[in-house]
Amino acid sequence: MPIKESELILNPDGSVYHLNLKPENIAENIIFVGDQNRVEKITKHFDSISFEIQKREFKTQTGIYRGKHISVISTGIGPDNIDIVLNELDALVNIDLNTRQPKKVLKSLNIVRVGTSGSLQQDIPVDSFVLSTHGLDLNAMMHAYQINSVSNPDIENAFIEHTHWNSDKGRPLVIENDKSLEKKFESHLVFKGITATAGGFYGPQGRVLRLPLQDPDLNHKIDSFHFKGVRISNLEMETSVIYGLSKLLGHKALSLNAIIANRANGTFSENPGLAVEKLITYTLERI
């Protein structure tokens, strides 16, 4: 049965609703960035650019880098935007947009996030890189989907017990990265750890301006959590949903972050742009 027009919304030119993309516009290798201005900081290294478009905060450029076909897409900020981007990218490769039917043979995309983040550990300094072994979902968005196949109850239960997690909030969810991508991108230059994904920048990440927090000690509980030698390395707003939706949809995903702040010791990078540029170079050499 065809997917209804109200569920899979297409623009008059046949492109998907938010991204304004058609299937031929994207590569199988995709780099996610949050900031639309970061797209060209990556594609300036390309040998050629064959396609570009922007709608709202979603900017896409596709081209060739050392013989590899790559698309760079800005997602904007937060888990809700990732829900839009990943579902529409999957529709481009795994749904026939003419018949509105899922394809019989499904395609898997390679998705690498190049982002910025704050470290929660004193020994992960500013200007370093973190590779996310898991995404710790603290924002509850993934609970809209059937998630049993991608969850890790042992880690989740240990985290809930350690933090005395408030039952009024959504249950935390832990999702692994794609191990084949991890092997491609790991090196002595990167730290590894669980990346916590919050649904906002201020209260959800423990920042206080004028509003009190539900749990003012949560950040300390998060950074002191350990499970079988793995700890929570950093805190941001996208990784867990990238991992969760990618696994559910059959795509491969990895999240890399340049650490521009250290929440444990209160420091901030003196040149965050340079840290991001180094991570871009690191990513392009390995993708």
LOZA-353973 format. One record per residue (C-alpha): x, y, z; residue number from 0; residue in three letters. Coordinates in steps of 0.1 Angstrom, whole numbers, plus 5000, padded with zeros to 4 digits. Example, Ala and Ser with C-alpha at 12.3 -4.5 7.8 and 13.67 -1.06 7.14 Angstrom:
<sites>
SITE|u|v|w|pos|code
SITE|5123|4955|5078|0|Ala
SITE|5137|4989|5071|1|Ser
</sites>
This chain:
<sites>
SITE|u|v|w|pos|code
SITE|5000|5000|5000|0|Met
SITE|5015|5034|4991|1|Pro
SITE|5026|5057|5018|2|Ile
SITE|5000|5085|5022|3|Lys
SITE|5009|5120|5010|4|Glu
SITE|5004|5134|5045|5|Ser
SITE|5031|5110|5058|6|Glu
SITE|5057|5113|5031|7|Leu
SITE|5054|5149|5020|8|Ile
SITE|5071|5158|4987|9|Leu
SITE|5076|5193|4972|10|Asn
SITE|5061|5201|4938|11|Pro
SITE|5094|5192|4921|12|Asp
SITE|5094|5158|4937|13|Gly
SITE|5120|5165|4964|14|Ser
SITE|5116|5155|5000|15|Val
SITE|5098|5182|5020|16|Tyr
SITE|5125|5197|5044|17|His
SITE|5158|5188|5027|18|Leu
SITE|5146|5197|4992|19|Asn
SITE|5166|5168|4979|20|Leu
SITE|5160|5141|4952|21|Lys
SITE|5177|5107|4952|22|Pro
SITE|5203|5116|4927|23|Glu
SITE|5215|5146|4948|24|Asn
SITE|5231|5126|4976|25|Ile
SITE|5261|5102|4979|26|Ala
SITE|5263|5071|5000|27|Glu
SITE|5290|5087|5022|28|Asn
SITE|5274|5115|5042|29|Ile
SITE|5290|5139|5067|30|Ile
SITE|5266|5156|5091|31|Phe
SITE|5274|5190|5106|32|Val
SITE|5251|5211|5128|33|Gly
SITE|5261|5245|5116|34|Asp
SITE|5252|5254|5080|35|Gln
SITE|5283|5275|5078|36|Asn
SITE|5304|5245|5085|37|Arg
SITE|5293|5228|5052|38|Val
SITE|5317|5249|5031|39|Glu
SITE|5345|5245|5056|40|Lys
SITE|5344|5208|5046|41|Ile
SITE|5336|5211|5009|42|Thr
SITE|5364|5237|5003|43|Lys
SITE|5387|5206|5004|44|His
SITE|5367|5189|4977|45|Phe
SITE|5381|5185|4942|46|Asp
SITE|5347|5193|4927|47|Ser
SITE|5311|5201|4938|48|Ile
SITE|5283|5188|4916|49|Ser
SITE|5253|5198|4936|50|Phe
SITE|5242|5223|4963|51|Glu
SITE|5210|5234|4978|52|Ile
SITE|5197|5250|5010|53|Gln
SITE|5162|5251|5026|54|Lys
SITE|5160|5266|5061|55|Arg
SITE|5189|5253|5082|56|Glu
SITE|5193|5223|5060|57|Phe
SITE|5222|5229|5036|58|Lys
SITE|5236|5202|5013|59|Thr
SITE|5267|5201|4991|60|Gln
SITE|5277|5170|4971|61|Thr
SITE|5310|5165|4954|62|Gly
SITE|5342|5145|4950|63|Ile
SITE|5371|5143|4974|64|Tyr
SITE|5401|5122|4963|65|Arg
SITE|5378|5101|4942|66|Gly
SITE|5352|5096|4968|67|Lys
SITE|5316|5107|4963|68|His
SITE|5305|5126|4995|69|Ile
SITE|5276|5147|5006|70|Ser
SITE|5278|5172|5035|71|Val
SITE|5246|5181|5051|72|Ile
SITE|5238|5206|5079|73|Ser
SITE|5212|5193|5103|74|Thr
SITE|5208|5222|5126|75|Gly
SITE|5207|5218|5163|76|Ile
SITE|5191|5190|5184|77|Gly
SITE|5175|5156|5182|78|Pro
SITE|5143|5168|5166|79|Asp
SITE|5162|5180|5136|80|Asn
SITE|5180|5147|5133|81|Ile
SITE|5146|5129|5132|82|Asp
SITE|5138|5150|5101|83|Ile
SITE|5171|5146|5084|84|Val
SITE|5175|5108|5088|85|Leu
SITE|5140|5099|5079|86|Asn
SITE|5141|5120|5048|87|Glu
SITE|5175|5107|5038|88|Leu
SITE|5163|5071|5042|89|Asp
SITE|5132|5079|5021|90|Ala
SITE|5155|5091|4993|91|Leu
SITE|5174|5058|4991|92|Val
SITE|5149|5032|5003|93|Asn
SITE|5114|5045|4992|94|Ile
SITE|5104|5048|4955|95|Asp
SITE|5091|5084|4956|96|Leu
SITE|5070|5078|4924|97|Asn
SITE|5051|5047|4937|98|Thr
SITE|5055|5057|4974|99|Arg
SITE|5064|5021|4982|100|Gln
SITE|5095|5009|5002|101|Pro
SITE|5120|4994|4978|102|Lys
SITE|5126|4956|4979|103|Lys
SITE|5164|4960|4980|104|Val
SITE|5174|4985|5007|105|Leu
SITE|5205|5007|5007|106|Lys
SITE|5227|5015|5037|107|Ser
SITE|5243|5049|5040|108|Leu
SITE|5276|5057|5058|109|Asn
SITE|5270|5087|5081|110|Ile
SITE|5297|5105|5100|111|Val
SITE|5289|5134|5123|112|Arg
SITE|5315|5161|5126|113|Val
SITE|5305|5181|5156|114|Gly
SITE|5315|5201|5186|115|Thr
SITE|5310|5192|5222|116|Ser
SITE|5319|5197|5258|117|Gly
SITE|5340|5172|5277|118|Ser
SITE|5328|5159|5311|119|Leu
SITE|5361|5144|5320|120|Gln
SITE|5391|5164|5333|121|Gln
SITE|5416|5143|5313|122|Asp
SITE|5398|5149|5279|123|Ile
SITE|5411|5184|5272|124|Pro
SITE|5398|5211|5249|125|Val
SITE|5409|5208|5213|126|Asp
SITE|5410|5170|5215|127|Ser
SITE|5387|5146|5195|128|Phe
SITE|5361|5122|5209|129|Val
SITE|5348|5091|5191|130|Leu
SITE|5314|5081|5205|131|Ser
SITE|5313|5044|5212|132|Thr
SITE|5276|5048|5223|133|His
SITE|5250|5075|5224|134|Gly
SITE|5232|5080|5257|135|Leu
SITE|5198|5093|5249|136|Asp
SITE|5185|5116|5277|137|Leu
SITE|5159|5134|5256|138|Asn
SITE|5133|5106|5251|139|Ala
SITE|5127|5113|5214|140|Met
SITE|5136|5078|5204|141|Met
SITE|5107|5064|5225|142|His
SITE|5084|5074|5196|143|Ala
SITE|5098|5043|5178|144|Tyr
SITE|5101|5006|5186|145|Gln
SITE|5135|5006|5202|146|Ile
SITE|5140|4972|5218|147|Asn
SITE|5163|4960|5191|148|Ser
SITE|5188|4988|5196|149|Val
SITE|5187|4994|5233|150|Ser
SITE|5212|4982|5259|151|Asn
SITE|5192|4975|5291|152|Pro
SITE|5222|4965|5312|153|Asp
SITE|5240|4999|5307|154|Ile
SITE|5207|5018|5309|155|Glu
SITE|5196|5001|5342|156|Asn
SITE|5231|5008|5357|157|Ala
SITE|5228|5045|5347|158|Phe
SITE|5193|5048|5360|159|Ile
SITE|5204|5034|5394|160|Glu
SITE|5236|5054|5395|161|His
SITE|5219|5087|5388|162|Thr
SITE|5186|5080|5407|163|His
SITE|5169|5090|5375|164|Trp
SITE|5136|5108|5380|165|Asn
SITE|5109|5085|5367|166|Ser
SITE|5089|5115|5355|167|Asp
SITE|5115|5119|5327|168|Lys
SITE|5118|5096|5297|169|Gly
SITE|5139|5064|5303|170|Arg
SITE|5175|5068|5292|171|Pro
SITE|5185|5048|5261|172|Leu
SITE|5220|5036|5251|173|Val
SITE|5227|5028|5214|174|Ile
SITE|5260|5016|5200|175|Glu
SITE|5279|5031|5170|176|Asn
SITE|5287|5011|5139|177|Asp
SITE|5318|4991|5147|178|Lys
SITE|5331|4990|5111|179|Ser
SITE|5331|5028|5110|180|Leu
SITE|5347|5029|5144|181|Glu
SITE|5376|5008|5132|182|Lys
SITE|5382|5032|5102|183|Lys
SITE|5383|5063|5124|184|Phe
SITE|5399|5051|5157|185|Glu
SITE|5435|5061|5163|186|Ser
SITE|5458|5073|5191|187|His
SITE|5446|5108|5183|188|Leu
SITE|5411|5102|5196|189|Val
SITE|5395|5095|5230|190|Phe
SITE|5366|5071|5232|191|Lys
SITE|5335|5071|5254|192|Gly
SITE|5298|5073|5257|193|Ile
SITE|5283|5105|5244|194|Thr
SITE|5253|5118|5263|195|Ala
SITE|5227|5135|5242|196|Thr
SITE|5205|5162|5258|197|Ala
SITE|5174|5177|5243|198|Gly
SITE|5185|5213|5250|199|Gly
SITE|5215|5235|5257|200|Phe
SITE|5207|5251|5290|201|Tyr
SITE|5188|5232|5317|202|Gly
SITE|5190|5198|5299|203|Pro
SITE|5229|5202|5300|204|Gln
SITE|5229|5214|5336|205|Gly
SITE|5234|5251|5329|206|Arg
SITE|5217|5276|5352|207|Val
SITE|5208|5312|5342|208|Leu
SITE|5176|5321|5360|209|Arg
SITE|5157|5288|5362|210|Leu
SITE|5165|5261|5389|211|Pro
SITE|5172|5226|5377|212|Leu
SITE|5152|5195|5385|213|Gln
SITE|5185|5177|5395|214|Asp
SITE|5214|5201|5400|215|Pro
SITE|5237|5172|5406|216|Asp
SITE|5230|5154|5374|217|Leu
SITE|5261|5164|5355|218|Asn
SITE|5283|5151|5384|219|His
SITE|5263|5119|5384|220|Lys
SITE|5268|5116|5346|221|Ile
SITE|5306|5122|5347|222|Asp
SITE|5311|5098|5376|223|Ser
SITE|5293|5069|5358|224|Phe
SITE|5313|5039|5348|225|His
SITE|5301|5006|5332|226|Phe
SITE|5326|4978|5326|227|Lys
SITE|5354|5002|5319|228|Gly
SITE|5334|5026|5298|229|Val
SITE|5326|5061|5309|230|Arg
SITE|5306|5091|5296|231|Ile
SITE|5330|5113|5279|232|Ser
SITE|5310|5143|5266|233|Asn
SITE|5276|5159|5263|234|Leu
SITE|5259|5173|5232|235|Glu
SITE|5225|5172|5214|236|Met
SITE|5226|5148|5184|237|Glu
SITE|5246|5116|5187|238|Thr
SITE|5221|5092|5203|239|Ser
SITE|5194|5099|5178|240|Val
SITE|5218|5096|5149|241|Ile
SITE|5228|5062|5162|242|Tyr
SITE|5193|5051|5171|243|Gly
SITE|5176|5060|5138|244|Leu
SITE|5205|5048|5118|245|Ser
SITE|5204|5013|5134|246|Lys
SITE|5166|5011|5131|247|Leu
SITE|5168|5021|5094|248|Leu
SITE|5198|5000|5085|249|Gly
SITE|5224|5027|5081|250|His
SITE|5260|5029|5095|251|Lys
SITE|5267|5059|5118|252|Ala
SITE|5296|5073|5137|253|Leu
SITE|5299|5105|5157|254|Ser
SITE|5331|5125|5161|255|Leu
SITE|5334|5156|5182|256|Asn
SITE|5360|5183|5186|257|Ala
SITE|5361|5192|5223|258|Ile
SITE|5357|5230|5226|259|Ile
SITE|5348|5232|5263|260|Ala
SITE|5357|5212|5294|261|Asn
SITE|5328|5212|5318|262|Arg
SITE|5349|5195|5345|263|Ala
SITE|5375|5222|5348|264|Asn
SITE|5356|5252|5333|265|Gly
SITE|5379|5258|5303|266|Thr
SITE|5370|5268|5268|267|Phe
SITE|5391|5265|5236|268|Ser
SITE|5411|5295|5227|269|Glu
SITE|5406|5287|5190|270|Asn
SITE|5376|5264|5185|271|Pro
SITE|5376|5270|5147|272|Gly
SITE|5411|5255|5145|273|Leu
SITE|5400|5224|5165|274|Ala
SITE|5371|5219|5141|275|Val
SITE|5393|5223|5110|276|Glu
SITE|5417|5196|5124|277|Lys
SITE|5387|5173|5129|278|Leu
SITE|5375|5179|5094|279|Ile
SITE|5409|5170|5080|280|Thr
SITE|5410|5139|5102|281|Tyr
SITE|5376|5128|5089|282|Thr
SITE|5382|5134|5052|283|Leu
SITE|5414|5114|5054|284|Glu
SITE|5395|5083|5067|285|Arg
SITE|5360|5084|5052|286|Ile
</sites>
